[in-house]
Amino acid sequence: MQQRLSAGADALLRAAVGAGDVPGVVAALTTREATVYEAAHGLRVQGLPEPMRPDTVMALASMTKPIVSAAAMQMVEQGRIGLDTPAANIIPELGQVRVLAGWEADGRPRTRAAKGAITLRHLLTHTAGFTYDVWNADMARYLKTMNLPRANSGEERALRLPLCFDPGERWEYGINIDWAGKMVEAVSGMRLGAYLERNLTGPLGMSSTAFKISPAMRARIAKVHQRGDDGKLAVTAFEVPQEPEFEPGGGGLYSTAQDYQRFMRMILNRGTANGNQVLRPQTVELMSRNAIGALRVGMLPTQNRQLSCDAEFFPGVPKTWSTAFMINEATAPTGRSAGSLCWAGLHNTYFWIDPAKGIGGVLMTQVLPFVDPRALALFTAYEKSAYAALA
């Protein structure tokens, strides 16, 4: 398998860099036991000579979410947080959040009381009512009207948002995992990054995964690039704030493809990797199945084309959400098995975990907008090549 995958995937990755589709890319495939493919092509920073390597550090953005969700599920299995008890029992502020109900004639937002309490399950499954301004027009208007920063600012006031629907009413992507991370902090008495290092990333050997970029990590970091209207890429100054008021559990971690495979292997091995059991098997089973019932994951319509295109994976394939991952409920066109787990990050980092076939794949680059057609096409082609190699 390894030889067949190298023959196909290397050519795909090299061609994408050569065509200017991405400045640089790292891709890998792991089984339950070990990495079976790993490759890096292109540059960490366009125009500079430093090459991409398997240990290149990149902003994970929303690939942070499954890691923080796993931390919250540690709390659940220990009985320290209830999945279905009011989150306000731990963070009273979450009991006061109101629903955005419309707009007054003078442009001010109109709100009402929420019908029902927000729970950790709602937060982990993106059914609490919180949304992102990038994909929700009302939330984009609210941030502009109220002059609020975006969640990745690390400012506390970035979380002082209304809901866009009542808890449990529907699925819509939002700042939920930032709040889940704050619940972990409240119960543990620790800063989120410190909790992760002690209880998850540390035991898994993820030494290059953190909210704060260490000197050793900075020496290997890749810059984020922005696709212009002319299709060309330009280096940006983006960096997650390094001295934030809160560490954003929804998107603040930096990591490497090598580290992320360690997390993926832990899920494939039902809670154990690197010689350490960080989750119980039954907890991983819970994290691997639909937790939103009859609700379905839908398309995210962009409100900011610099940050994202319209986003939906595998249109036409029914998709649900667990307490950590998106799940494709039918076989995907790439060959991904029904019941596989996945998500992605804003800068076009992608991963999937296929428990049925015992593999997990990751592809990481640093390009905006999200689901950039060229970057997404590369990921799709890479995933197809992985399944072709399995055949």
C-alpha positions as semicolon CSV with decimal commas, in nm:
position;residue;x (nm);y (nm);z (nm)
1;M;0,000;0,000;0,000
2;Q;0,275;0,243;0,095
3;Q;0,451;0,211;-0,240
4;R;0,126;0,251;-0,436
5;L;0,024;0,555;-0,232
6;S;0,364;0,720;-0,272
7;A;0,351;0,674;-0,648
8;G;0,011;0,840;-0,680
9;A;0,005;1,095;-0,400
10;D;0,355;1,232;-0,450
11;A;0,273;1,322;-0,809
12;L;-0,051;1,497;-0,702
13;L;0,116;1,703;-0,431
14;R;0,413;1,796;-0,647
15;A;0,188;1,902;-0,936
16;A;-0,029;2,119;-0,709
17;V;0,275;2,307;-0,582
18;G;0,415;2,341;-0,932
19;A;0,087;2,485;-1,061
20;G;0,069;2,741;-0,780
21;D;-0,242;2,580;-0,633
22;V;-0,077;2,585;-0,289
23;P;0,260;2,726;-0,180
24;G;0,337;2,415;0,020
25;V;0,162;2,108;0,154
26;V;0,210;1,822;0,399
27;A;0,009;1,501;0,370
28;A;0,013;1,179;0,568
29;L;-0,178;0,856;0,618
30;T;-0,182;0,648;0,935
31;T;-0,313;0,309;1,033
32;R;-0,393;0,214;1,391
33;E;-0,028;0,117;1,433
34;A;0,182;0,377;1,257
35;T;0,224;0,632;0,980
36;V;0,235;0,455;0,643
37;Y;0,276;0,761;0,421
38;E;0,419;1,105;0,482
39;A;0,524;1,370;0,232
40;A;0,594;1,742;0,219
41;H;0,628;1,957;-0,093
42;G;0,671;2,325;-0,163
43;L;0,759;2,612;0,067
44;R;0,659;2,723;0,414
45;V;0,652;3,083;0,296
46;Q;0,609;3,172;-0,068
47;G;0,918;3,349;-0,198
48;L;1,148;3,221;0,076
49;P;1,368;2,911;0,050
50;E;1,250;2,720;0,361
51;P;1,083;2,396;0,246
52;M;0,773;2,238;0,389
53;R;0,856;1,937;0,607
54;P;0,643;1,678;0,790
55;D;0,713;1,866;1,115
56;T;0,620;2,212;0,979
57;V;0,403;2,401;1,228
58;M;0,073;2,537;1,101
59;A;-0,234;2,711;1,239
60;L;-0,497;2,440;1,293
61;A;-0,791;2,681;1,310
62;S;-1,100;2,459;1,352
63;M;-0,899;2,137;1,360
64;T;-0,850;2,258;1,719
65;K;-1,215;2,171;1,788
66;P;-1,190;1,789;1,799
67;I;-0,898;1,810;2,043
68;V;-1,085;2,045;2,278
69;S;-1,401;1,836;2,237
70;A;-1,200;1,532;2,347
71;A;-1,089;1,727;2,655
72;A;-1,452;1,807;2,735
73;M;-1,541;1,440;2,692
74;Q;-1,270;1,351;2,945
75;M;-1,466;1,567;3,188
76;V;-1,788;1,389;3,094
77;E;-1,648;1,040;3,150
78;Q;-1,512;1,154;3,489
79;G;-1,857;1,281;3,587
80;R;-1,732;1,637;3,625
81;I;-1,954;1,778;3,347
82;G;-2,293;1,643;3,241
83;L;-2,359;1,626;2,868
84;D;-2,725;1,714;2,915
85;T;-2,732;1,932;3,225
86;P;-2,749;2,312;3,187
87;A;-2,409;2,456;3,100
88;A;-2,507;2,750;3,320
89;N;-2,443;2,523;3,620
90;I;-2,074;2,571;3,537
91;I;-2,075;2,905;3,352
92;P;-2,374;3,107;3,478
93;E;-2,339;3,352;3,188
94;L;-2,460;3,079;2,950
95;G;-2,795;3,088;3,127
96;Q;-2,843;3,452;3,032
97;V;-2,775;3,429;2,657
98;R;-3,065;3,556;2,447
99;V;-3,179;3,480;2,092
100;L;-3,138;3,737;1,815
101;A;-3,495;3,789;1,698
102;G;-3,457;4,065;1,441
103;W;-3,368;4,432;1,403
104;E;-3,529;4,752;1,523
105;A;-3,608;5,035;1,282
106;D;-3,297;5,220;1,399
107;G;-3,078;4,918;1,325
108;R;-3,035;4,795;1,682
109;P;-3,064;4,419;1,739
110;R;-3,382;4,284;1,896
111;T;-3,349;3,982;2,124
112;R;-3,572;3,748;2,325
113;A;-3,525;3,485;2,593
114;A;-3,412;3,144;2,474
115;K;-3,651;2,848;2,488
116;G;-3,454;2,595;2,687
117;A;-3,109;2,572;2,841
118;I;-2,779;2,534;2,659
119;T;-2,601;2,207;2,743
120;L;-2,253;2,078;2,673
121;R;-2,408;1,841;2,416
122;H;-2,551;2,143;2,233
123;L;-2,211;2,312;2,236
124;L;-2,016;2,007;2,119
125;T;-2,263;1,935;1,839
126;H;-2,311;2,296;1,718
127;T;-2,679;2,293;1,802
128;A;-2,672;2,553;2,082
129;G;-2,766;2,845;1,859
130;F;-2,425;3,014;1,841
131;T;-2,305;3,091;1,489
132;Y;-2,006;3,241;1,307
133;D;-2,019;3,574;1,126
134;V;-1,832;3,416;0,833
135;W;-2,133;3,199;0,744
136;N;-2,432;3,372;0,906
137;A;-2,558;3,706;0,771
138;D;-2,734;3,807;1,094
139;M;-2,423;3,739;1,299
140;A;-2,205;3,930;1,052
141;R;-2,445;4,224;1,088
142;Y;-2,449;4,190;1,467
143;L;-2,069;4,204;1,498
144;K;-2,055;4,509;1,273
145;T;-2,343;4,687;1,451
146;M;-2,204;4,618;1,799
147;N;-1,841;4,672;1,693
148;L;-1,731;4,334;1,827
149;P;-1,413;4,144;1,739
150;R;-1,418;3,797;1,586
151;A;-1,369;3,489;1,804
152;N;-1,010;3,426;1,693
153;S;-0,914;3,760;1,850
154;G;-0,894;3,590;2,188
155;E;-1,089;3,879;2,342
156;E;-1,356;3,784;2,595
157;R;-1,608;4,023;2,442
158;A;-1,589;3,825;2,116
159;L;-1,796;3,558;2,293
160;R;-2,070;3,794;2,412
161;L;-2,300;3,700;2,126
162;P;-2,668;3,614;2,108
163;L;-2,796;3,285;1,973
164;C;-2,945;3,274;1,625
165;F;-3,194;2,999;1,718
166;D;-3,311;2,813;2,025
167;P;-3,088;2,536;2,167
168;G;-3,142;2,205;1,991
169;E;-3,347;2,353;1,707
170;R;-3,097;2,295;1,426
171;W;-2,731;2,249;1,341
172;E;-2,525;2,555;1,255
173;Y;-2,152;2,601;1,294
174;G;-2,038;2,856;1,551
175;I;-1,835;2,960;1,855
176;N;-1,962;2,667;2,060
177;I;-1,626;2,500;2,124
178;D;-1,482;2,824;2,259
179;W;-1,748;2,796;2,531
180;A;-1,680;2,423;2,575
181;G;-1,315;2,509;2,631
182;K;-1,413;2,764;2,893
183;M;-1,619;2,495;3,067
184;V;-1,308;2,274;3,078
185;E;-1,116;2,564;3,231
186;A;-1,387;2,636;3,487
187;V;-1,403;2,276;3,608
188;S;-1,029;2,201;3,596
189;G;-0,912;2,533;3,734
190;M;-0,648;2,539;3,462
191;R;-0,582;2,745;3,150
192;L;-0,704;2,543;2,850
193;G;-0,361;2,494;2,694
194;A;-0,217;2,376;3,024
195;Y;-0,504;2,131;3,069
196;L;-0,453;1,991;2,718
197;E;-0,079;1,950;2,770
198;R;-0,128;1,764;3,097
199;N;-0,422;1,545;2,996
200;L;-0,424;1,500;2,619
201;T;-0,152;1,642;2,394
202;G;0,125;1,566;2,643
203;P;0,033;1,201;2,702
204;L;-0,011;1,154;2,326
205;G;0,338;1,294;2,256
206;M;0,205;1,597;2,065
207;S;0,504;1,813;2,159
208;S;0,452;2,065;1,878
209;T;0,086;2,138;1,958
210;A;0,003;2,449;2,161
211;F;-0,182;2,779;2,166
212;K;0,142;2,965;2,233
213;I;0,412;2,927;1,967
214;S;0,737;2,820;2,134
215;P;1,072;2,926;1,985
216;A;1,124;2,571;1,855
217;M;0,782;2,577;1,689
218;R;0,835;2,924;1,541
219;A;1,153;2,805;1,370
220;R;0,937;2,559;1,172
221;I;0,623;2,767;1,115
222;A;0,444;2,819;0,783
223;K;0,278;3,149;0,695
224;V;-0,085;3,183;0,588
225;H;-0,136;3,285;0,223
226;Q;-0,437;3,467;0,074
227;R;-0,576;3,389;-0,272
228;G;-0,640;3,712;-0,461
229;D;-0,904;3,784;-0,724
230;D;-0,639;3,711;-0,986
231;G;-0,590;3,362;-0,842
232;K;-0,242;3,436;-0,713
233;L;-0,131;3,379;-0,357
234;A;0,020;3,643;-0,130
235;V;0,174;3,601;0,216
236;T;-0,035;3,744;0,501
237;A;0,063;3,860;0,849
238;F;-0,199;3,636;1,016
239;E;-0,111;3,488;1,353
240;V;-0,334;3,374;1,637
241;P;-0,289;3,629;1,921
242;Q;-0,014;3,504;2,147
243;E;-0,130;3,682;2,462
244;P;-0,508;3,635;2,441
245;E;-0,759;3,698;2,718
246;F;-0,880;3,342;2,659
247;E;-0,729;3,056;2,461
248;P;-0,977;2,991;2,176
249;G;-1,086;2,629;2,198
250;G;-1,265;2,677;1,868
251;G;-0,956;2,751;1,664
252;G;-0,640;2,867;1,841
253;L;-0,399;2,574;1,834
254;Y;-0,085;2,540;1,625
255;S;0,034;2,190;1,539
256;T;0,195;1,965;1,279
257;A;0,068;1,686;1,057
258;Q;0,289;1,449;1,257
259;D;0,129;1,552;1,585
260;Y;-0,223;1,542;1,449
261;Q;-0,174;1,181;1,340
262;R;-0,108;1,096;1,704
263;F;-0,450;1,230;1,794
264;M;-0,607;1,041;1,502
265;R;-0,439;0,715;1,608
266;M;-0,581;0,763;1,956
267;I;-0,933;0,774;1,809
268;L;-0,861;0,473;1,584
269;N;-0,738;0,283;1,892
270;R;-1,044;0,371;2,102
271;G;-0,872;0,611;2,339
272;T;-0,517;0,480;2,360
273;A;-0,198;0,593;2,183
274;N;0,167;0,652;2,266
275;G;0,129;0,400;2,549
276;N;-0,132;0,611;2,728
277;Q;-0,508;0,576;2,760
278;V;-0,655;0,927;2,753
279;L;-1,019;0,832;2,688
280;R;-1,224;0,525;2,768
281;P;-1,327;0,307;2,471
282;Q;-1,694;0,376;2,537
283;T;-1,624;0,751;2,532
284;V;-1,460;0,723;2,190
285;E;-1,757;0,518;2,073
286;L;-1,986;0,800;2,187
287;M;-1,765;1,053;2,007
288;S;-1,792;0,841;1,690
289;R;-2,170;0,832;1,644
290;N;-2,448;1,073;1,556
291;A;-2,534;1,298;1,850
292;I;-2,785;1,528;1,676
293;G;-3,063;1,281;1,599
294;A;-3,269;1,374;1,294
295;L;-3,086;1,703;1,240
296;R;-2,836;1,723;0,955
297;V;-2,521;1,919;0,878
298;G;-2,582;2,160;0,592
299;M;-2,402;2,400;0,365
300;L;-2,231;2,707;0,516
301;P;-2,308;3,008;0,291
302;T;-2,018;3,252;0,300
303;Q;-2,062;3,610;0,416
304;N;-1,691;3,689;0,367
305;R;-1,531;3,561;0,047
306;Q;-1,181;3,651;0,162
307;L;-1,218;3,402;0,447
308;S;-1,437;3,130;0,298
309;C;-1,616;3,006;-0,009
310;D;-1,957;2,842;0,033
311;A;-1,866;2,532;0,230
312;E;-2,012;2,184;0,225
313;F;-1,833;1,851;0,210
314;F;-1,983;1,582;-0,013
315;P;-2,307;1,759;-0,119
316;G;-2,591;1,509;-0,134
317;V;-2,433;1,276;0,123
318;P;-2,623;1,289;0,457
319;K;-2,398;1,423;0,731
320;T;-2,442;1,436;1,108
321;W;-2,229;1,551;1,401
322;S;-2,097;1,361;1,699
323;T;-1,966;1,520;2,016
324;A;-1,640;1,589;1,828
325;F;-1,659;1,527;1,452
326;M;-1,867;1,550;1,137
327;I;-1,985;1,207;1,022
328;N;-2,071;1,105;0,667
329;E;-2,365;0,868;0,708
330;A;-2,316;0,712;0,362
331;T;-2,004;0,616;0,168
332;A;-1,836;0,929;0,030
333;P;-1,736;0,969;-0,337
334;T;-1,369;0,948;-0,236
335;G;-1,414;0,598;-0,096
336;R;-1,440;0,711;0,266
337;S;-1,652;0,459;0,457
338;A;-1,992;0,546;0,597
339;G;-1,953;0,641;0,961
340;S;-1,615;0,805;0,915
341;L;-1,513;1,108;1,120
342;C;-1,364;1,432;0,994
343;W;-1,334;1,806;1,000
344;A;-1,113;2,086;0,868
345;G;-0,954;2,421;0,947
346;L;-1,007;2,764;0,795
347;H;-0,663;2,772;0,630
348;N;-0,735;2,455;0,433
349;T;-0,617;2,192;0,676
350;Y;-0,816;1,868;0,648
351;F;-0,835;1,527;0,813
352;W;-1,052;1,218;0,816
353;I;-1,063;0,906;1,033
354;D;-1,211;0,588;0,888
355;P;-1,264;0,339;1,173
356;A;-1,413;0,078;0,938
357;K;-1,093;0,058;0,735
358;G;-0,861;0,147;1,021
359;I;-0,697;0,447;0,857
360;G;-0,679;0,823;0,898
361;G;-0,552;1,084;0,657
362;V;-0,444;1,445;0,695
363;L;-0,352;1,717;0,446
364;M;-0,236;2,057;0,565
365;T;-0,160;2,378;0,383
366;Q;-0,195;2,745;0,483
367;V;-0,421;2,912;0,230
368;L;-0,730;3,134;0,242
369;P;-1,020;3,129;0,167
370;F;-1,155;2,814;0,332
371;V;-1,246;2,538;0,086
372;D;-1,045;2,726;-0,176
373;P;-1,134;2,528;-0,491
374;R;-0,772;2,443;-0,571
375;A;-0,683;2,339;-0,217
376;L;-1,004;2,138;-0,173
377;A;-0,950;1,965;-0,508
378;L;-0,603;1,864;-0,393
379;F;-0,737;1,719;-0,068
380;T;-1,010;1,530;-0,253
381;A;-0,762;1,388;-0,503
382;Y;-0,525;1,292;-0,223
383;E;-0,800;1,110;-0,034
384;K;-0,905;0,925;-0,349
385;S;-0,544;0,819;-0,405
386;A;-0,531;0,683;-0,049
387;Y;-0,834;0,461;-0,103
388;A;-0,710;0,354;-0,445
389;A;-0,387;0,239;-0,279
390;L;-0,592;0,033;-0,033
391;A;-0,772;-0,154;-0,310
